[in-house]
Amino acid sequence: QIRHASVERLLDRLTDLRFLSIDFLNTFLLTYRVFTTGHTLLDALKKVYKSHEGGASQDNAGNINTSLSSVAAPG
């Protein structure tokens, strides 16, 4: 259970797959506006995505883009 942490550490925890927790994710998404902004959150998530994208093969990057496109496409 986390009692206090910096915004950076919370975002690190949020994006670290070793600590994947639906409870943490739900709590974070319900409370992040208390200690940060949506803009800061999206910037941090973009950095994580770009860092993983750089390490991915072209094939994986294509799969990720295709998956994101299918999720974003109107249904």
PDB file of N, H, CA, C and O in Angstrom:
ATOM      1  N   GLN A   1       0.847  -1.173   0.000  1.00  0.00           N
ATOM      2  CA  GLN A   1       0.000   0.000   0.000  1.00  0.00           C
ATOM      3  C   GLN A   1       0.899   1.245   0.000  1.00  0.00           C
ATOM      4  O   GLN A   1       1.836   1.347   0.791  1.00  0.00           O
ATOM      5  N   ILE A   2       0.601   2.167  -0.882  1.00  0.00           N
ATOM      6  H   ILE A   2      -0.161   2.084  -1.524  1.00  0.00           H
ATOM      7  CA  ILE A   2       1.372   3.398  -1.002  1.00  0.00           C
ATOM      8  C   ILE A   2       0.689   4.482  -0.189  1.00  0.00           C
ATOM      9  O   ILE A   2      -0.509   4.720  -0.347  1.00  0.00           O
ATOM     10  N   ARG A   3       1.444   5.138   0.678  1.00  0.00           N
ATOM     11  H   ARG A   3       2.416   4.945   0.806  1.00  0.00           H
ATOM     12  CA  ARG A   3       0.889   6.216   1.502  1.00  0.00           C
ATOM     13  C   ARG A   3       1.271   7.581   0.954  1.00  0.00           C
ATOM     14  O   ARG A   3       0.468   8.512   1.007  1.00  0.00           O
ATOM     15  N   HIS A   4       2.473   7.715   0.434  1.00  0.00           N
ATOM     16  H   HIS A   4       3.125   6.958   0.391  1.00  0.00           H
ATOM     17  CA  HIS A   4       2.906   8.967  -0.175  1.00  0.00           C
ATOM     18  C   HIS A   4       4.064   8.689  -1.132  1.00  0.00           C
ATOM     19  O   HIS A   4       4.858   7.772  -0.923  1.00  0.00           O
ATOM     20  N   ALA A   5       4.140   9.497  -2.176  1.00  0.00           N
ATOM     21  H   ALA A   5       3.496  10.242  -2.346  1.00  0.00           H
ATOM     22  CA  ALA A   5       5.206   9.362  -3.171  1.00  0.00           C
ATOM     23  C   ALA A   5       5.196  10.607  -4.046  1.00  0.00           C
ATOM     24  O   ALA A   5       4.211  11.343  -4.097  1.00  0.00           O
ATOM     25  N   SER A   6       6.303  10.825  -4.726  1.00  0.00           N
ATOM     26  H   SER A   6       7.104  10.227  -4.684  1.00  0.00           H
ATOM     27  CA  SER A   6       6.347  11.942  -5.672  1.00  0.00           C
ATOM     28  C   SER A   6       5.530  11.564  -6.911  1.00  0.00           C
ATOM     29  O   SER A   6       5.259  10.389  -7.157  1.00  0.00           O
ATOM     30  N   VAL A   7       5.151  12.567  -7.670  1.00  0.00           N
ATOM     31  H   VAL A   7       5.371  13.522  -7.470  1.00  0.00           H
ATOM     32  CA  VAL A   7       4.406  12.323  -8.910  1.00  0.00           C
ATOM     33  C   VAL A   7       5.225  11.429  -9.834  1.00  0.00           C
ATOM     34  O   VAL A   7       4.687  10.518 -10.461  1.00  0.00           O
ATOM     35  N   GLU A   8       6.527  11.693  -9.915  1.00  0.00           N
ATOM     36  H   GLU A   8       6.964  12.433  -9.405  1.00  0.00           H
ATOM     37  CA  GLU A   8       7.385  10.894 -10.794  1.00  0.00           C
ATOM     38  C   GLU A   8       7.383   9.423 -10.398  1.00  0.00           C
ATOM     39  O   GLU A   8       7.303   8.543 -11.254  1.00  0.00           O
ATOM     40  N   ARG A   9       7.470   9.161  -9.092  1.00  0.00           N
ATOM     41  H   ARG A   9       7.534   9.876  -8.396  1.00  0.00           H
ATOM     42  CA  ARG A   9       7.484   7.764  -8.637  1.00  0.00           C
ATOM     43  C   ARG A   9       6.133   7.087  -8.876  1.00  0.00           C
ATOM     44  O   ARG A   9       6.083   5.909  -9.228  1.00  0.00           O
ATOM     45  N   LEU A  10       5.050   7.823  -8.687  1.00  0.00           N
ATOM     46  H   LEU A  10       5.091   8.780  -8.401  1.00  0.00           H
ATOM     47  CA  LEU A  10       3.736   7.247  -8.959  1.00  0.00           C
ATOM     48  C   LEU A  10       3.591   6.896 -10.435  1.00  0.00           C
ATOM     49  O   LEU A  10       3.048   5.845 -10.776  1.00  0.00           O
ATOM     50  N   LEU A  11       4.079   7.777 -11.312  1.00  0.00           N
ATOM     51  H   LEU A  11       4.521   8.630 -11.034  1.00  0.00           H
ATOM     52  CA  LEU A  11       4.009   7.505 -12.741  1.00  0.00           C
ATOM     53  C   LEU A  11       4.927   6.341 -13.125  1.00  0.00           C
ATOM     54  O   LEU A  11       4.593   5.540 -13.998  1.00  0.00           O
ATOM     55  N   ASP A  12       6.085   6.255 -12.465  1.00  0.00           N
ATOM     56  H   ASP A  12       6.357   6.905 -11.755  1.00  0.00           H
ATOM     57  CA  ASP A  12       6.965   5.103 -12.692  1.00  0.00           C
ATOM     58  C   ASP A  12       6.252   3.814 -12.319  1.00  0.00           C
ATOM     59  O   ASP A  12       6.298   2.831 -13.059  1.00  0.00           O
ATOM     60  N   ARG A  13       5.605   3.823 -11.190  1.00  0.00           N
ATOM     61  H   ARG A  13       5.567   4.621 -10.589  1.00  0.00           H
ATOM     62  CA  ARG A  13       4.887   2.635 -10.719  1.00  0.00           C
ATOM     63  C   ARG A  13       3.726   2.291 -11.649  1.00  0.00           C
ATOM     64  O   ARG A  13       3.469   1.120 -11.930  1.00  0.00           O
ATOM     65  N   LEU A  14       3.038   3.312 -12.119  1.00  0.00           N
ATOM     66  H   LEU A  14       3.247   4.263 -11.891  1.00  0.00           H
ATOM     67  CA  LEU A  14       1.897   3.114 -13.012  1.00  0.00           C
ATOM     68  C   LEU A  14       2.320   2.417 -14.302  1.00  0.00           C
ATOM     69  O   LEU A  14       1.579   1.587 -14.829  1.00  0.00           O
ATOM     70  N   THR A  15       3.495   2.745 -14.810  1.00  0.00           N
ATOM     71  H   THR A  15       4.097   3.419 -14.383  1.00  0.00           H
ATOM     72  CA  THR A  15       3.929   2.233 -16.116  1.00  0.00           C
ATOM     73  C   THR A  15       4.898   1.055 -16.014  1.00  0.00           C
ATOM     74  O   THR A  15       5.373   0.564 -17.038  1.00  0.00           O
ATOM     75  N   ASP A  16       5.199   0.596 -14.811  1.00  0.00           N
ATOM     76  H   ASP A  16       4.813   0.994 -13.979  1.00  0.00           H
ATOM     77  CA  ASP A  16       6.111  -0.539 -14.629  1.00  0.00           C
ATOM     78  C   ASP A  16       5.307  -1.833 -14.627  1.00  0.00           C
ATOM     79  O   ASP A  16       4.532  -2.090 -13.705  1.00  0.00           O
ATOM     80  N   LEU A  17       5.494  -2.642 -15.658  1.00  0.00           N
ATOM     81  H   LEU A  17       6.123  -2.433 -16.407  1.00  0.00           H
ATOM     82  CA  LEU A  17       4.705  -3.869 -15.802  1.00  0.00           C
ATOM     83  C   LEU A  17       4.977  -4.886 -14.699  1.00  0.00           C
ATOM     84  O   LEU A  17       4.174  -5.795 -14.490  1.00  0.00           O
ATOM     85  N   ARG A  18       6.099  -4.747 -13.990  1.00  0.00           N
ATOM     86  H   ARG A  18       6.751  -4.009 -14.160  1.00  0.00           H
ATOM     87  CA  ARG A  18       6.380  -5.669 -12.885  1.00  0.00           C
ATOM     88  C   ARG A  18       5.400  -5.461 -11.736  1.00  0.00           C
ATOM     89  O   ARG A  18       5.181  -6.370 -10.934  1.00  0.00           O
ATOM     90  N   PHE A  19       4.809  -4.270 -11.650  1.00  0.00           N
ATOM     91  H   PHE A  19       4.987  -3.532 -12.301  1.00  0.00           H
ATOM     92  CA  PHE A  19       3.896  -3.941 -10.561  1.00  0.00           C
ATOM     93  C   PHE A  19       2.472  -3.741 -11.061  1.00  0.00           C
ATOM     94  O   PHE A  19       1.706  -2.990 -10.459  1.00  0.00           O
ATOM     95  N   LEU A  20       2.115  -4.398 -12.142  1.00  0.00           N
ATOM     96  H   LEU A  20       2.738  -5.008 -12.631  1.00  0.00           H
ATOM     97  CA  LEU A  20       0.797  -4.237 -12.741  1.00  0.00           C
ATOM     98  C   LEU A  20      -0.293  -4.617 -11.729  1.00  0.00           C
ATOM     99  O   LEU A  20      -0.340  -5.746 -11.240  1.00  0.00           O
ATOM    100  N   SER A  21      -1.161  -3.652 -11.432  1.00  0.00           N
ATOM    101  H   SER A  21      -1.122  -2.736 -11.830  1.00  0.00           H
ATOM    102  CA  SER A  21      -2.227  -3.876 -10.459  1.00  0.00           C
ATOM    103  C   SER A  21      -3.448  -3.080 -10.887  1.00  0.00           C
ATOM    104  O   SER A  21      -3.378  -1.861 -11.046  1.00  0.00           O
ATOM    105  N   ILE A  22      -4.557  -3.763 -11.072  1.00  0.00           N
ATOM    106  H   ILE A  22      -4.614  -4.753 -10.944  1.00  0.00           H
ATOM    107  CA  ILE A  22      -5.785  -3.081 -11.464  1.00  0.00           C
ATOM    108  C   ILE A  22      -6.268  -2.171 -10.335  1.00  0.00           C
ATOM    109  O   ILE A  22      -6.860  -1.124 -10.601  1.00  0.00           O
ATOM    110  N   ASP A  23      -6.027  -2.551  -9.088  1.00  0.00           N
ATOM    111  H   ASP A  23      -5.546  -3.401  -8.872  1.00  0.00           H
ATOM    112  CA  ASP A  23      -6.414  -1.703  -7.963  1.00  0.00           C
ATOM    113  C   ASP A  23      -5.625  -0.402  -7.967  1.00  0.00           C
ATOM    114  O   ASP A  23      -6.195   0.670  -7.761  1.00  0.00           O
ATOM    115  N   PHE A  24      -4.307  -0.488  -8.203  1.00  0.00           N
ATOM    116  H   PHE A  24      -3.845  -1.358  -8.370  1.00  0.00           H
ATOM    117  CA  PHE A  24      -3.490   0.724  -8.258  1.00  0.00           C
ATOM    118  C   PHE A  24      -3.923   1.597  -9.432  1.00  0.00           C
ATOM    119  O   PHE A  24      -4.055   2.812  -9.288  1.00  0.00           O
ATOM    120  N   LEU A  25      -4.142   0.987 -10.584  1.00  0.00           N
ATOM    121  H   LEU A  25      -4.035   0.000 -10.702  1.00  0.00           H
ATOM    122  CA  LEU A  25      -4.564   1.730 -11.765  1.00  0.00           C
ATOM    123  C   LEU A  25      -5.877   2.468 -11.507  1.00  0.00           C
ATOM    124  O   LEU A  25      -5.986   3.659 -11.796  1.00  0.00           O
ATOM    125  N   ASN A  26      -6.860   1.775 -10.971  1.00  0.00           N
ATOM    126  H   ASN A  26      -6.772   0.807 -10.735  1.00  0.00           H
ATOM    127  CA  ASN A  26      -8.151   2.407 -10.685  1.00  0.00           C
ATOM    128  C   ASN A  26      -8.006   3.549  -9.684  1.00  0.00           C
ATOM    129  O   ASN A  26      -8.572   4.624  -9.882  1.00  0.00           O
ATOM    130  N   THR A  27      -7.253   3.321  -8.616  1.00  0.00           N
ATOM    131  H   THR A  27      -6.793   2.447  -8.456  1.00  0.00           H
ATOM    132  CA  THR A  27      -7.052   4.356  -7.604  1.00  0.00           C
ATOM    133  C   THR A  27      -6.321   5.551  -8.199  1.00  0.00           C
ATOM    134  O   THR A  27      -6.682   6.700  -7.944  1.00  0.00           O
ATOM    135  N   PHE A  28      -5.294   5.272  -8.990  1.00  0.00           N
ATOM    136  H   PHE A  28      -5.001   4.339  -9.197  1.00  0.00           H
ATOM    137  CA  PHE A  28      -4.538   6.355  -9.616  1.00  0.00           C
ATOM    138  C   PHE A  28      -5.439   7.185 -10.517  1.00  0.00           C
ATOM    139  O   PHE A  28      -5.436   8.414 -10.436  1.00  0.00           O
ATOM    140  N   LEU A  29      -6.203   6.534 -11.367  1.00  0.00           N
ATOM    141  H   LEU A  29      -6.206   5.536 -11.433  1.00  0.00           H
ATOM    142  CA  LEU A  29      -7.055   7.258 -12.309  1.00  0.00           C
ATOM    143  C   LEU A  29      -8.166   8.043 -11.611  1.00  0.00           C
ATOM    144  O   LEU A  29      -8.612   9.070 -12.122  1.00  0.00           O
ATOM    145  N   LEU A  30      -8.606   7.577 -10.469  1.00  0.00           N
ATOM    146  H   LEU A  30      -8.244   6.742 -10.054  1.00  0.00           H
ATOM    147  CA  LEU A  30      -9.627   8.304  -9.712  1.00  0.00           C
ATOM    148  C   LEU A  30      -9.071   9.499  -8.952  1.00  0.00           C
ATOM    149  O   LEU A  30      -9.810  10.436  -8.648  1.00  0.00           O
ATOM    150  N   THR A  31      -7.760   9.480  -8.636  1.00  0.00           N
ATOM    151  H   THR A  31      -7.159   8.719  -8.883  1.00  0.00           H
ATOM    152  CA  THR A  31      -7.213  10.508  -7.748  1.00  0.00           C
ATOM    153  C   THR A  31      -6.112  11.377  -8.350  1.00  0.00           C
ATOM    154  O   THR A  31      -5.687  12.328  -7.693  1.00  0.00           O
ATOM    155  N   TYR A  32      -5.631  11.108  -9.552  1.00  0.00           N
ATOM    156  H   TYR A  32      -5.976  10.336 -10.086  1.00  0.00           H
ATOM    157  CA  TYR A  32      -4.462  11.831 -10.059  1.00  0.00           C
ATOM    158  C   TYR A  32      -4.676  13.336 -10.140  1.00  0.00           C
ATOM    159  O   TYR A  32      -3.714  14.097 -10.036  1.00  0.00           O
ATOM    160  N   ARG A  33      -5.912  13.783 -10.321  1.00  0.00           N
ATOM    161  H   ARG A  33      -6.694  13.165 -10.405  1.00  0.00           H
ATOM    162  CA  ARG A  33      -6.177  15.221 -10.444  1.00  0.00           C
ATOM    163  C   ARG A  33      -5.898  15.981  -9.151  1.00  0.00           C
ATOM    164  O   ARG A  33      -5.793  17.208  -9.163  1.00  0.00           O
ATOM    165  N   VAL A  34      -5.777  15.268  -8.048  1.00  0.00           N
ATOM    166  H   VAL A  34      -5.862  14.271  -8.039  1.00  0.00           H
ATOM    167  CA  VAL A  34      -5.461  15.903  -6.773  1.00  0.00           C
ATOM    168  C   VAL A  34      -4.006  16.363  -6.740  1.00  0.00           C
ATOM    169  O   VAL A  34      -3.697  17.386  -6.128  1.00  0.00           O
ATOM    170  N   PHE A  35      -3.105  15.616  -7.394  1.00  0.00           N
ATOM    171  H   PHE A  35      -3.357  14.786  -7.891  1.00  0.00           H
ATOM    172  CA  PHE A  35      -1.682  15.898  -7.278  1.00  0.00           C
ATOM    173  C   PHE A  35      -0.964  16.189  -8.596  1.00  0.00           C
ATOM    174  O   PHE A  35       0.234  16.468  -8.583  1.00  0.00           O
ATOM    175  N   THR A  36      -1.657  16.133  -9.723  1.00  0.00           N
ATOM    176  H   THR A  36      -2.631  15.906  -9.733  1.00  0.00           H
ATOM    177  CA  THR A  36      -1.037  16.469 -11.002  1.00  0.00           C
ATOM    178  C   THR A  36      -2.136  16.851 -11.992  1.00  0.00           C
ATOM    179  O   THR A  36      -3.321  16.863 -11.658  1.00  0.00           O
ATOM    180  N   THR A  37      -1.715  17.159 -13.212  1.00  0.00           N
ATOM    181  H   THR A  37      -0.753  17.149 -13.483  1.00  0.00           H
ATOM    182  CA  THR A  37      -2.690  17.531 -14.242  1.00  0.00           C
ATOM    183  C   THR A  37      -2.771  16.434 -15.295  1.00  0.00           C
ATOM    184  O   THR A  37      -1.889  15.580 -15.391  1.00  0.00           O
ATOM    185  N   GLY A  38      -3.829  16.470 -16.072  1.00  0.00           N
ATOM    186  H   GLY A  38      -4.545  17.164 -15.994  1.00  0.00           H
ATOM    187  CA  GLY A  38      -3.970  15.527 -17.170  1.00  0.00           C
ATOM    188  C   GLY A  38      -2.853  15.698 -18.190  1.00  0.00           C
ATOM    189  O   GLY A  38      -2.377  14.721 -18.768  1.00  0.00           O
ATOM    190  N   HIS A  39      -2.435  16.946 -18.410  1.00  0.00           N
ATOM    191  H   HIS A  39      -2.822  17.739 -17.940  1.00  0.00           H
ATOM    192  CA  HIS A  39      -1.354  17.227 -19.362  1.00  0.00           C
ATOM    193  C   HIS A  39      -0.051  16.558 -18.915  1.00  0.00           C
ATOM    194  O   HIS A  39       0.643  15.941 -19.724  1.00  0.00           O
ATOM    195  N   THR A  40       0.274  16.681 -17.635  1.00  0.00           N
ATOM    196  H   THR A  40      -0.289  17.182 -16.978  1.00  0.00           H
ATOM    197  CA  THR A  40       1.485  16.052 -17.103  1.00  0.00           C
ATOM    198  C   THR A  40       1.411  14.535 -17.238  1.00  0.00           C
ATOM    199  O   THR A  40       2.389  13.887 -17.609  1.00  0.00           O
ATOM    200  N   LEU A  41       0.257  13.984 -16.938  1.00  0.00           N
ATOM    201  H   LEU A  41      -0.538  14.511 -16.637  1.00  0.00           H
ATOM    202  CA  LEU A  41       0.062  12.540 -17.041  1.00  0.00           C
ATOM    203  C   LEU A  41       0.245  12.063 -18.479  1.00  0.00           C
ATOM    204  O   LEU A  41       0.951  11.084 -18.722  1.00  0.00           O
ATOM    205  N   LEU A  42      -0.384  12.748 -19.432  1.00  0.00           N
ATOM    206  H   LEU A  42      -0.957  13.544 -19.234  1.00  0.00           H
ATOM    207  CA  LEU A  42      -0.259  12.340 -20.829  1.00  0.00           C
ATOM    208  C   LEU A  42       1.164  12.499 -21.338  1.00  0.00           C
ATOM    209  O   LEU A  42       1.633  11.656 -22.103  1.00  0.00           O
ATOM    210  N   ASP A  43       1.862  13.549 -20.939  1.00  0.00           N
ATOM    211  H   ASP A  43       1.482  14.234 -20.317  1.00  0.00           H
ATOM    212  CA  ASP A  43       3.268  13.715 -21.334  1.00  0.00           C
ATOM    213  C   ASP A  43       4.117  12.553 -20.821  1.00  0.00           C
ATOM    214  O   ASP A  43       4.959  12.025 -21.546  1.00  0.00           O
ATOM    215  N   ALA A  44       3.894  12.161 -19.576  1.00  0.00           N
ATOM    216  H   ALA A  44       3.210  12.590 -18.986  1.00  0.00           H
ATOM    217  CA  ALA A  44       4.652  11.051 -18.997  1.00  0.00           C
ATOM    218  C   ALA A  44       4.344   9.745 -19.724  1.00  0.00           C
ATOM    219  O   ALA A  44       5.248   8.955 -19.992  1.00  0.00           O
ATOM    220  N   LEU A  45       3.075   9.517 -20.043  1.00  0.00           N
ATOM    221  H   LEU A  45       2.340  10.159 -19.825  1.00  0.00           H
ATOM    222  CA  LEU A  45       2.703   8.296 -20.756  1.00  0.00           C
ATOM    223  C   LEU A  45       3.281   8.273 -22.174  1.00  0.00           C
ATOM    224  O   LEU A  45       3.670   7.215 -22.669  1.00  0.00           O
ATOM    225  N   LYS A  46       3.337   9.439 -22.826  1.00  0.00           N
ATOM    226  H   LYS A  46       3.020  10.298 -22.424  1.00  0.00           H
ATOM    227  CA  LYS A  46       3.951   9.515 -24.158  1.00  0.00           C
ATOM    228  C   LYS A  46       5.426   9.175 -24.094  1.00  0.00           C
ATOM    229  O   LYS A  46       5.937   8.481 -24.973  1.00  0.00           O
ATOM    230  N   LYS A  47       6.125   9.655 -23.064  1.00  0.00           N
ATOM    231  H   LYS A  47       5.710  10.219 -22.350  1.00  0.00           H
ATOM    232  CA  LYS A  47       7.549   9.348 -22.915  1.00  0.00           C
ATOM    233  C   LYS A  47       7.769   7.845 -22.753  1.00  0.00           C
ATOM    234  O   LYS A  47       8.685   7.276 -23.348  1.00  0.00           O
ATOM    235  N   VAL A  48       6.931   7.216 -21.952  1.00  0.00           N
ATOM    236  H   VAL A  48       6.188   7.679 -21.469  1.00  0.00           H
ATOM    237  CA  VAL A  48       7.048   5.768 -21.747  1.00  0.00           C
ATOM    238  C   VAL A  48       6.791   5.033 -23.060  1.00  0.00           C
ATOM    239  O   VAL A  48       7.539   4.123 -23.416  1.00  0.00           O
ATOM    240  N   TYR A  49       5.747   5.418 -23.777  1.00  0.00           N
ATOM    241  H   TYR A  49       5.139   6.158 -23.488  1.00  0.00           H
ATOM    242  CA  TYR A  49       5.415   4.774 -25.048  1.00  0.00           C
ATOM    243  C   TYR A  49       6.564   4.930 -26.036  1.00  0.00           C
ATOM    244  O   TYR A  49       6.954   3.968 -26.698  1.00  0.00           O
ATOM    245  N   LYS A  50       7.108   6.146 -26.138  1.00  0.00           N
ATOM    246  H   LYS A  50       6.792   6.928 -25.601  1.00  0.00           H
ATOM    247  CA  LYS A  50       8.197   6.394 -27.084  1.00  0.00           C
ATOM    248  C   LYS A  50       9.452   5.629 -26.697  1.00  0.00           C
ATOM    249  O   LYS A  50      10.176   5.158 -27.576  1.00  0.00           O
ATOM    250  N   SER A  51       9.729   5.492 -25.407  1.00  0.00           N
ATOM    251  H   SER A  51       9.142   5.874 -24.693  1.00  0.00           H
ATOM    252  CA  SER A  51      10.922   4.752 -24.984  1.00  0.00           C
ATOM    253  C   SER A  51      10.775   3.270 -25.313  1.00  0.00           C
ATOM    254  O   SER A  51      11.749   2.618 -25.687  1.00  0.00           O
ATOM    255  N   HIS A  52       9.568   2.739 -25.176  1.00  0.00           N
ATOM    256  H   HIS A  52       8.777   3.269 -24.872  1.00  0.00           H
ATOM    257  CA  HIS A  52       9.335   1.338 -25.526  1.00  0.00           C
ATOM    258  C   HIS A  52       9.294   1.150 -27.036  1.00  0.00           C
ATOM    259  O   HIS A  52       9.728   0.117 -27.546  1.00  0.00           O
ATOM    260  N   GLU A  53       8.785   2.123 -27.737  1.00  0.00           N
ATOM    261  H   GLU A  53       8.432   2.962 -27.322  1.00  0.00           H
ATOM    262  CA  GLU A  53       8.705   2.043 -29.189  1.00  0.00           C
ATOM    263  C   GLU A  53      10.102   2.016 -29.800  1.00  0.00           C
ATOM    264  O   GLU A  53      10.329   1.299 -30.775  1.00  0.00           O
ATOM    265  N   GLY A  54      11.045   2.785 -29.244  1.00  0.00           N
ATOM    266  H   GLY A  54      10.861   3.367 -28.452  1.00  0.00           H
ATOM    267  CA  GLY A  54      12.411   2.808 -29.749  1.00  0.00           C
ATOM    268  C   GLY A  54      13.105   1.475 -29.587  1.00  0.00           C
ATOM    269  O   GLY A  54      13.958   1.117 -30.399  1.00  0.00           O
ATOM    270  N   GLY A  55      12.744   0.720 -28.530  1.00  0.00           N
ATOM    271  H   GLY A  55      12.050   1.011 -27.871  1.00  0.00           H
ATOM    272  CA  GLY A  55      13.357  -0.575 -28.293  1.00  0.00           C
ATOM    273  C   GLY A  55      12.654  -1.711 -29.015  1.00  0.00           C
ATOM    274  O   GLY A  55      13.172  -2.826 -29.068  1.00  0.00           O
ATOM    275  N   ALA A  56      11.494  -1.444 -29.563  1.00  0.00           N
ATOM    276  H   ALA A  56      11.073  -0.538 -29.520  1.00  0.00           H
ATOM    277  CA  ALA A  56      10.723  -2.491 -30.249  1.00  0.00           C
ATOM    278  C   ALA A  56      11.213  -2.660 -31.675  1.00  0.00           C
ATOM    279  O   ALA A  56      11.762  -1.735 -32.274  1.00  0.00           O
ATOM    280  N   SER A  57      11.010  -3.833 -32.197  1.00  0.00           N
ATOM    281  H   SER A  57      10.564  -4.584 -31.710  1.00  0.00           H
ATOM    282  CA  SER A  57      11.342  -4.055 -33.600  1.00  0.00           C
ATOM    283  C   SER A  57      10.319  -3.342 -34.470  1.00  0.00           C
ATOM    284  O   SER A  57       9.250  -2.969 -33.986  1.00  0.00           O
ATOM    285  N   GLN A  58      10.623  -3.149 -35.729  1.00  0.00           N
ATOM    286  H   GLN A  58      11.491  -3.452 -36.123  1.00  0.00           H
ATOM    287  CA  GLN A  58       9.681  -2.493 -36.637  1.00  0.00           C
ATOM    288  C   GLN A  58       8.378  -3.272 -36.704  1.00  0.00           C
ATOM    289  O   GLN A  58       7.305  -2.672 -36.781  1.00  0.00           O
ATOM    290  N   ASP A  59       8.452  -4.601 -36.676  1.00  0.00           N
ATOM    291  H   ASP A  59       9.324  -5.087 -36.613  1.00  0.00           H
ATOM    292  CA  ASP A  59       7.251  -5.420 -36.742  1.00  0.00           C
ATOM    293  C   ASP A  59       6.364  -5.177 -35.522  1.00  0.00           C
ATOM    294  O   ASP A  59       5.152  -5.014 -35.659  1.00  0.00           O
ATOM    295  N   ASN A  60       6.965  -5.151 -34.326  1.00  0.00           N
ATOM    296  H   ASN A  60       7.950  -5.283 -34.214  1.00  0.00           H
ATOM    297  CA  ASN A  60       6.190  -4.888 -33.117  1.00  0.00           C
ATOM    298  C   ASN A  60       5.604  -3.494 -33.135  1.00  0.00           C
ATOM    299  O   ASN A  60       4.455  -3.303 -32.737  1.00  0.00           O
ATOM    300  N   ALA A  61       6.375  -2.508 -33.590  1.00  0.00           N
ATOM    301  H   ALA A  61       7.308  -2.663 -33.913  1.00  0.00           H
ATOM    302  CA  ALA A  61       5.873  -1.139 -33.653  1.00  0.00           C
ATOM    303  C   ALA A  61       4.671  -1.073 -34.587  1.00  0.00           C
ATOM    304  O   ALA A  61       3.702  -0.370 -34.297  1.00  0.00           O
ATOM    305  N   GLY A  62       4.719  -1.789 -35.697  1.00  0.00           N
ATOM    306  H   GLY A  62       5.505  -2.359 -35.934  1.00  0.00           H
ATOM    307  CA  GLY A  62       3.586  -1.835 -36.622  1.00  0.00           C
ATOM    308  C   GLY A  62       2.373  -2.473 -35.979  1.00  0.00           C
ATOM    309  O   GLY A  62       1.249  -2.008 -36.168  1.00  0.00           O
ATOM    310  N   ASN A  63       2.595  -3.545 -35.210  1.00  0.00           N
ATOM    311  H   ASN A  63       3.508  -3.923 -35.056  1.00  0.00           H
ATOM    312  CA  ASN A  63       1.485  -4.199 -34.513  1.00  0.00           C
ATOM    313  C   ASN A  63       0.860  -3.275 -33.484  1.00  0.00           C
ATOM    314  O   ASN A  63      -0.362  -3.238 -33.339  1.00  0.00           O
ATOM    315  N   ILE A  64       1.696  -2.523 -32.766  1.00  0.00           N
ATOM    316  H   ILE A  64       2.688  -2.553 -32.884  1.00  0.00           H
ATOM    317  CA  ILE A  64       1.178  -1.591 -31.769  1.00  0.00           C
ATOM    318  C   ILE A  64       0.357  -0.513 -32.450  1.00  0.00           C
ATOM    319  O   ILE A  64      -0.738  -0.187 -31.991  1.00  0.00           O
ATOM    320  N   ASN A  65       0.865   0.043 -33.531  1.00  0.00           N
ATOM    321  H   ASN A  65       1.754  -0.221 -33.904  1.00  0.00           H
ATOM    322  CA  ASN A  65       0.132   1.089 -34.239  1.00  0.00           C
ATOM    323  C   ASN A  65      -1.193   0.562 -34.784  1.00  0.00           C
ATOM    324  O   ASN A  65      -2.210   1.251 -34.718  1.00  0.00           O
ATOM    325  N   THR A  66      -1.183  -0.657 -35.321  1.00  0.00           N
ATOM    326  H   THR A  66      -0.356  -1.217 -35.374  1.00  0.00           H
ATOM    327  CA  THR A  66      -2.413  -1.263 -35.841  1.00  0.00           C
ATOM    328  C   THR A  66      -3.414  -1.470 -34.709  1.00  0.00           C
ATOM    329  O   THR A  66      -4.605  -1.207 -34.875  1.00  0.00           O
ATOM    330  N   SER A  67      -2.930  -1.945 -33.547  1.00  0.00           N
ATOM    331  H   SER A  67      -1.962  -2.158 -33.412  1.00  0.00           H
ATOM    332  CA  SER A  67      -3.814  -2.155 -32.420  1.00  0.00           C
ATOM    333  C   SER A  67      -4.415  -0.853 -31.934  1.00  0.00           C
ATOM    334  O   SER A  67      -5.611  -0.782 -31.653  1.00  0.00           O
ATOM    335  N   LEU A  68      -3.585   0.181 -31.833  1.00  0.00           N
ATOM    336  H   LEU A  68      -2.613   0.123 -32.061  1.00  0.00           H
ATOM    337  CA  LEU A  68      -4.083   1.478 -31.383  1.00  0.00           C
ATOM    338  C   LEU A  68      -5.087   2.040 -32.381  1.00  0.00           C
ATOM    339  O   LEU A  68      -6.081   2.646 -31.980  1.00  0.00           O
ATOM    340  N   SER A  69      -4.842   1.848 -33.671  1.00  0.00           N
ATOM    341  H   SER A  69      -4.035   1.356 -33.997  1.00  0.00           H
ATOM    342  CA  SER A  69      -5.765   2.343 -34.684  1.00  0.00           C
ATOM    343  C   SER A  69      -7.120   1.644 -34.579  1.00  0.00           C
ATOM    344  O   SER A  69      -8.165   2.277 -34.728  1.00  0.00           O
ATOM    345  N   SER A  70      -7.094   0.347 -34.324  1.00  0.00           N
ATOM    346  H   SER A  70      -6.245  -0.167 -34.203  1.00  0.00           H
ATOM    347  CA  SER A  70      -8.359  -0.382 -34.236  1.00  0.00           C
ATOM    348  C   SER A  70      -9.143   0.015 -32.989  1.00  0.00           C
ATOM    349  O   SER A  70     -10.374   0.013 -33.009  1.00  0.00           O
ATOM    350  N   VAL A  71      -8.448   0.352 -31.907  1.00  0.00           N
ATOM    351  H   VAL A  71      -7.448   0.353 -31.891  1.00  0.00           H
ATOM    352  CA  VAL A  71      -9.124   0.796 -30.694  1.00  0.00           C
ATOM    353  C   VAL A  71      -9.712   2.183 -30.905  1.00  0.00           C
ATOM    354  O   VAL A  71     -10.818   2.469 -30.446  1.00  0.00           O
ATOM    355  N   ALA A  72      -8.973   3.049 -31.602  1.00  0.00           N
ATOM    356  H   ALA A  72      -8.075   2.817 -31.975  1.00  0.00           H
ATOM    357  CA  ALA A  72      -9.400   4.440 -31.796  1.00  0.00           C
ATOM    358  C   ALA A  72     -10.450   4.577 -32.891  1.00  0.00           C
ATOM    359  O   ALA A  72     -11.145   5.591 -32.957  1.00  0.00           O
ATOM    360  N   ALA A  73     -10.574   3.569 -33.748  1.00  0.00           N
ATOM    361  H   ALA A  73     -10.010   2.745 -33.694  1.00  0.00           H
ATOM    362  CA  ALA A  73     -11.520   3.664 -34.865  1.00  0.00           C
ATOM    363  C   ALA A  73     -12.950   3.652 -34.345  1.00  0.00           C
ATOM    364  O   ALA A  73     -13.277   2.898 -33.428  1.00  0.00           O
ATOM    365  N   PRO A  74     -13.804   4.489 -34.932  1.00  0.00           N
ATOM    366  CA  PRO A  74     -15.211   4.505 -34.515  1.00  0.00           C
ATOM    367  C   PRO A  74     -15.887   3.178 -34.837  1.00  0.00           C
ATOM    368  O   PRO A  74     -15.616   2.566 -35.870  1.00  0.00           O
ATOM    369  N   GLY A  75     -16.759   2.745 -33.951  1.00  0.00           N
ATOM    370  H   GLY A  75     -16.979   3.242 -33.112  1.00  0.00           H
ATOM    371  CA  GLY A  75     -17.384   1.440 -34.138  1.00  0.00           C
ATOM    372  C   GLY A  75     -18.771   1.451 -34.589  1.00  0.00           C
ATOM    373  O   GLY A  75     -19.369   0.390 -34.770  1.00  0.00           O
TER     374      GLY A  75
END
